[in-house]
Amino acid sequence: MDNEDTQLISNDPIIKMEGVS
């Protein structure tokens, strides 16, 4: 995972759930 992706995931819980799934 890139740092940018980690920041976006941390910023948006919805994206985090979609990314994890």
N, CA, C and O atoms as a DFTB+ gen file, in Angstrom:
84 C
 N C O
     1  1       0.852      -1.212       0.000
     2  2       0.000       0.000       0.000
     3  2       0.881       1.252       0.000
     4  3       1.910       1.300       0.674
     5  1       0.468       2.248      -0.754
     6  2       1.248       3.486      -0.775
     7  2       0.807       4.394       0.366
     8  3      -0.294       4.245       0.896
     9  1       1.659       5.324       0.738
    10  2       1.304       6.245       1.827
    11  2       0.017       6.994       1.487
    12  3      -0.822       7.218       2.360
    13  1      -0.139       7.378       0.227
    14  2      -1.349       8.106      -0.177
    15  2      -2.586       7.253       0.098
    16  3      -3.580       7.750       0.628
    17  1      -2.525       5.975      -0.261
    18  2      -3.683       5.102      -0.031
    19  2      -3.985       5.011       1.462
    20  3      -5.145       5.064       1.871
    21  1      -2.946       4.874       2.265
    22  2      -3.152       4.759       3.719
    23  2      -3.829       6.016       4.255
    24  3      -4.746       5.928       5.072
    25  1      -3.380       7.188       3.797
    26  2      -3.974       8.431       4.278
    27  2      -5.445       8.510       3.865
    28  3      -6.294       8.878       4.677
    29  1      -5.752       8.169       2.618
    30  2      -7.139       8.231       2.146
    31  2      -8.007       7.271       2.953
    32  3      -9.114       7.620       3.363
    33  1      -7.499       6.061       3.179
    34  2      -8.264       5.064       3.938
    35  2      -8.517       5.580       5.355
    36  3      -9.630       5.479       5.870
    37  1      -7.478       6.133       5.979
    38  2      -7.626       6.635       7.353
    39  2      -8.606       7.811       7.379
    40  3      -9.358       7.982       8.338
    41  1      -8.588       8.613       6.323
    42  2      -9.452       9.799       6.286
    43  2     -10.914       9.404       6.055
    44  3     -11.815       9.973       6.671
    45  1     -11.149       8.436       5.175
    46  2     -12.539       8.033       4.885
    47  2     -12.795       6.595       5.321
    48  3     -12.289       5.668       4.689
    49  1     -13.573       6.383       6.393
    50  2     -13.879       5.035       6.881
    51  2     -14.583       4.201       5.815
    52  3     -14.394       2.986       5.760
    53  1     -15.391       4.839       4.968
    54  2     -16.101       4.106       3.911
    55  2     -15.083       3.482       2.962
    56  3     -15.195       2.305       2.618
    57  1     -14.102       4.256       2.543
    58  2     -13.066       3.747       1.629
    59  2     -12.303       2.629       2.335
    60  3     -11.920       1.643       1.705
    61  1     -12.081       2.781       3.645
    62  2     -11.359       1.756       4.404
    63  2     -12.116       0.431       4.316
    64  3     -11.516      -0.608       4.038
    65  1     -13.421       0.461       4.549
    66  2     -14.221      -0.771       4.500
    67  2     -14.171      -1.363       3.093
    68  3     -13.992      -2.572       2.939
    69  1     -14.325      -0.533       2.076
    70  2     -14.311      -1.034       0.691
    71  2     -12.929      -1.601       0.365
    72  3     -12.819      -2.638      -0.288
    73  1     -11.886      -0.925       0.817
    74  2     -10.522      -1.377       0.526
    75  2     -10.252      -2.719       1.211
    76  3      -9.645      -3.611       0.619
    77  1     -10.705      -2.855       2.459
    78  2     -10.459      -4.101       3.190
    79  2     -11.216      -5.248       2.536
    80  3     -10.695      -6.358       2.426
    81  1     -12.435      -4.984       2.104
    82  2     -13.233      -6.047       1.488
    83  2     -12.612      -6.455       0.155
    84  3     -13.134      -7.339      -0.524
